[in-house]
Amino acid sequence: MTGITEAVVLAGGEGRNLRPLTTYQPKPMLPVANQPIIEYVLDALAENGIERVVVVVGHASDRIQTRLGDAYREMELTYVRQPIQLGSGHALQQAEGHVDDDFLVLNGDTIVDADIVERTLERYAATTPAATVAVAHSDTPEEYGVVVCDDGVIADIDEHPVETKGYLVNAGVYAFSTSIFESLDRTDTRNGELHLTDAIAHLDGPVTSVLVNGGWLDPATPWRLLSVTETVLTRETDVVVATSAHVHNSVVIEGPAIVGPGCEIDAGVVIRGGSCLQANVHVGPGTVIDHSIVFSDTHVDGSVHLCDSIVGTGCEVGAGTVSPGGRADVTLGGKMFANRHVGSVVGDRSVVGPNATLLPGSSVGTHARVGAGVVVSGTVADGMGVMC
């Protein structure tokens, strides 16, 4: 092993492709199998002997600090703030002076397992490089920093590739010495942002790679949040019902699924595989929740059908509402994703009236209101009301 005992976790980003779910909380705090994404990252670090973690926070930073406090599994946590999100390199610069010579850097908004961290540490120790970067295969390499490797040494990292066939992607796990901060200082910004991958090219010495397929999951969009949740559920559990949940004896729960603490599930409800209900969710009689996520303190009335959908915190979904799921072209962060399989997304504190229909790919913003019988196609902005 390298003797590395410190890490920096980059957790300042908003996760724009997951709006409106990230309006009031950062992407690292979104739940996967009812556990925040960032905790999977911290678990992987704890299992590899890391003793101190510098967490770079930004958007909705209080959510992370309130949840984690100043320690996690005996690891000391220190917080530094990135006041404006100006790229991953700028985020890492905020940690300068808070880490010693060799340290890990991880993205706080993707799930990694302990094996990825272990293999990155081992590769860094075995090759004595300027840095080591974990890489993985991806079905959508154009959405990540594409990595070109030559016999285990990184030749190029392109964050906006034109040709992507046959390339690997950056998995967001790195081992560095403090020389990375000098490289960051020498790196030019692009489109107003300082990219960590650009600074890697300025390091003195080879940058080695380690292939880490299998333990890297990125819930970067609503449909990926759903699929990543199902993957994690399948790995870890079948059906979990919290002891404090009240579930009618006629309820059918098909695994893998989780029903969180304080939930109330009425008669005739069906909860299908890949579904997660967080704390204090009330589900009315005859409702079907299929491959969907319902955040805490939400009330879903009777005879509702949610498929491939995500409902935020503190929402109300009226009786007879349908979100059927299906194929749709979805625009996120100014980019169009064609023919994606997805249901709807409902932002925090929104109200959907009875007998509404939320078509595939639709989005209801935070504090929005959808009237009875309304058919929603596209986006309802934050705070807006749509009535018949």
N, C-alpha and C positions, 0 to 999 in steps of 0.2 A: 504494500500500500504506500501511498505518497506521504502520509502524515498530515494531509490536509484536514483541518478541523473547522474551517470557516466557509461560509457560502453567502452569496448575494442572491436574493430572489426579487425579480423585477415584477412588481405587482401594481404599477401605477396606471395602467391603461384602462380605458373605459369599456372596450369591446363594442365598437359601434355597430358591427354586424349583428349584434344581439339586442339592439334596441327594440322595444322599450324595456326589456328586462333589465338593462343596465343603466337606466336613467338615474336610479337612486343607489345603485351598488355597482362596484367594479366587477368585471368578468371573473377575476379570481375568487369572488365570493358566491358565484352561481353554484347551485347544488347539483352534484352528480351522485345519484343514489343517496340523496339526503345528506351529503357531506360536501362542504365547500371545496372547490377545485384546489385552492392553495393548500389545503390540509393534506391532499395526496402528495404534493410536492414536499411538504415538510416531513411527512412520514418517510418518504424515500431518503431524505437527508438523515433523519434520526437513525434509520436502520444501517447507515453507513458511517456512524461514528462522528457526525458533524456536531460540534458543540455550540457554535455561535452562528446566528443567521442575521444578516442585515437585510431588512425588507424595505425595498423602495416603493413608497406609496404615493398616490396622487389623487385620481378621481375617487370621491367618496371614501377617503382614507379612514374615516372614523369607523366604517363598517368592519374593516380588517382589524384595526387596533382594538376595538371593543371585543371582537370575537376571540382574538388570539392572546391579548394581554402581553406581558413581557417575557413569557416563557411558553414553550411547547415541547412536551415530552422531554423535559430536562434540558432542552436547548435554550440558550439565552437569545432573545429576540431584541434587536435594535432597529428602530424605524428612522428612515431619512425620507424627506419629502421631495418629490419632483413637482415643483409648483405648476409648470406648464408641460404638457406631454409633447416633447420635441424629439422623439425617437428613442430607440433602445440604447444607443450609445450615450445619449444625454442622460437617460435614466441611470446607467451604470456610473457615470461621472459623479452622481450624487453620493455614491458610496466611497469615493476616494478619501483616504485617511481613516477609514473605518475597518479595513481588512489588512492582513499581513501579506507576506510575500506570495504564497500560493493559495488559491481559493477557487471555489466553484461558482458559476453563475447559472441560474435557471430561470426560465420564464415561469411566472407564477400563475399563468392562465391556461396551461396545458397539463394534462395528467402524465406523470412519469412514474415508473415503479423503481424499486430499490436496485434492481438489476442494471438498469440504465446508468444510474449514478455509479454503481460499483465498477462497471465496465469502462466508464469514462475515466474514473480515477486510476484504474489499472493501466489503461492505455497511456495516460499522461505519465505515469511513473516509469513505464517500460521504454518509452521512446525519448524522454527528456526533450520535448519540443518547446517551441515558443507558446503553443497552446494546443489543446485537443478539443475537437467539436464532435458531438454526437450527431449522426446522420441516420435517416430512415427512408424507406420507400414510401411513396404516397400515390394514391389514385388521382390526386389533383395537385401535381407539383407546381403548377403555375400560381398557386395561391400562397406559396412559401418561398423562402430563400433557397434557390436551387443550387446544389453543391456539385462541383466537378472534382473528382478525385483521381489521382494517379498513384497507384500502388500504395494506398493508405495515406497519402499526403494530399492535402487540399490544394488544388490548383486555382480554384475560383469559386466565389459565392455570388450569385446573381439574384437579387431580390425581385427583379422584374424581367424574367426571361421571356424570350420570344419562342425559342425551341425548348421543349421540356422533355421530350421522349427519352427514356432511358436514364434520366438523371435521378440523383438522390436529393432529399430535402434536409434542411437544417432542422433538427429536432429541439433546439433551444436549450441544450445542456452543454456547458463549456467548462474547461479547466484553464485557468490563467495564472500568471504571476502579475505583480503590480505594474509590470511594464505595459500592460494594456492601457493604463491611464495616460501614459506618454503617447501611445499610438492614437488614442482618442483625441488628444490635444492637436495632433498633426493631421487629423482627418477633416476634410471639408464636408459641409452639410449638403444635402440634396433636398430640394423642394422644402427647405426650412427645417429639415430634420437631420439629426446625427445618427447614423446607423452603425450599430455595433459590428456588423459584418464587414463594413467598409474599413473599420479600424483594424480588423484582423489582418488585412492585406498589408498593413504597415508594420507588423511585428517583425522583429529581427530573428530569423530562424524558421524552420519548417513548422507547419500546423498540421497535426495528424488528425485523422478521423477514426471513428469507431462506429460500426453499423449496429443499430440497436432496435431492430424491428420487433414489434410485439408488445412493448410496454409503453408506447407513446400514443396518446390520444388527444386530439384537439377539438373541443366542442366549440368551433368557431362560428357556427351559424345555428339557427333554431333546429334544423333537421339533424345537424351533427350533435347538438346537445342531447337530443332524443336518442340517437343511435349510440353515442358514447355511454349514455346512462344505461341503455339495455346491455351493452357489452360488459360494463362493470357489474351490473346486477347478475348477469349470467355467470361471471367469474366467482362472485362472492356469496350468492344466496339463492334461495328459491322464493319462498314467501316469508316476509317478516312483518309481523303486526306488533306494534308497541303494546306493552302491557297496559298502558293507560288509555288505549283506544277502545271505543265502544262500537262493536261490529255486530249487526243483527245476524242471527243464526241462519238466515236465508241468503246472506251475501255470498257470492262466488268470487274467489280471488284466484286467478291463474298466474303462476309464477313465470318469470321472476318479477316480483313486485314488492313494494314497501308501503306500509301504512304507518304514518308517523304518530308520535305521542299526542294524546288529546283529540284524536280524530273521532268523528261520529259518522258512522256509515249506516244508513237506513235500509229498510227491507228491500229485497229484490235488486240491489245494486250488483253490477258485474264490473270487476276490475281486471283487465286483461294484462298480459305480459308486457314488460317494459315500462310499466306505470309506477310513478312515485307520488305519494301524497305526503307533504311535509306536515308540520305540527298544526293541530287545531283546525283541520279541514272538515267541513260538514258536507256530506253528500246525501241528497234527498232520494226518496224511493224510486226505484226503477231506472236509475241513471246508469249509463255505460261509460266507463273510462277506459279507453283502449290506447295503449302505447302513448300515454300522455303524462305530463308533469303538472301537478297543482301545488303552488307555493302555499306557505303558511297563512292561516287566518282567512281562508277563502271559503265562501259558501256557494256550493253548486246545488241548485234546486233539483226537483224531481223530473224524471223523464228527459234528462239531458243526455246528449251523445257527444262525447269528446273523443276524437281520433287524431293521433299524431299532432297533438296540440299542447300548448304551454299556457297556463293561466298564472298570473303573477300573484303577489301578496295582497291580501285584504280585498279581494274582488268579490263581486256578486254576479252569479250567472243564473238567469231566470229559467223557470220551468219550460221544458220543451225546446230549449235552444239546441241547435245542431251545429257541430263543427266537424264535417265528415272526413276531412283529409283528402288527398289526391295529388294530381300533378299540376304544377303551376310555374310560371316564370316569376321570379322574385327579385326585386331590386333592394340591395342592402349596401349602405355606405356609398351610393352612387354607382355600384356595379350590378349588372344584371346576371342572375344565375338562372339558366334556362332549364325548364322541365324538371324541377325538383319535387320530390315526394314530401309533402308537408301539409299540416293542417293550418291552424291559426295561432297567433300569439296575442295574448291579452296582457296589457301592462298593469302595474300595481294600482290598486285603489280604483279600478274601473268597474262600471256597472253595465252588464249586458242584460237587456230586458227579456221577458218571456217570448218564446217562439221565434227568436232571432236565428238567422243563418249566417255563419262565418265561413265564407268560401275558402278553398285551399289557397294558401299564400297570403291571406289577409292578416292585418295587424291592427289592434286597437291600442292606442297610446295610453299612457298613465293618466289617471283621473278623467278618463273619457266616459261618455255615456252613449250606449246604443239602445234605441227605443224598442218597444215590443214589435215583433214581426219584421224588423229591419233585416235586409240582406246586405251583408258587408262584403265588398270586393275591393281589394287594395288596402289603403291605409287610412285609419281615423287618427288624426293628430292628437297629441297630448292635450287634455283639457277640453276637447271638442265634444259636441253632442250631435248625434245623427238620429233623426226621428222620421217616422213615416209621414 
